[in-house]
């Protein structure tokens, strides 16, 4: 079994992203994880004030915070689209539908 290093229990975590959308926090966390940066999402709610008000923050290790912020900024400046991730067409397949 592989011994994974999940950091020190008392390490400093810092906020690198905040949002009111759960899905956005999950996407940012996944983006960081894919870059090799472990992240934690903390959900903040203020039920005593207004139900549903709050949001989420993404936390990373202090020593990885600058890298995480850069990755997030790059992603926001250059968002991917479906065409960026689309599988290229097979060049042996004709594009003309009437050729079938």
Secondary structure as GFF3:
##gff-version 3
##sequence-region A 1 100
A	DSSP	beta_strand	13	19	.	.	.	ID=ss1
A	DSSP	alpha_helix	22	34	.	.	.	ID=ss2
A	DSSP	beta_strand	39	45	.	.	.	ID=ss3
A	DSSP	beta_strand	54	61	.	.	.	ID=ss4
A	DSSP	three_ten_helix	62	64	.	.	.	ID=ss5
A	DSSP	alpha_helix	65	77	.	.	.	ID=ss6
A	DSSP	alpha_helix	82	85	.	.	.	ID=ss7
A	DSSP	three_ten_helix	97	99	.	.	.	ID=ss8
###
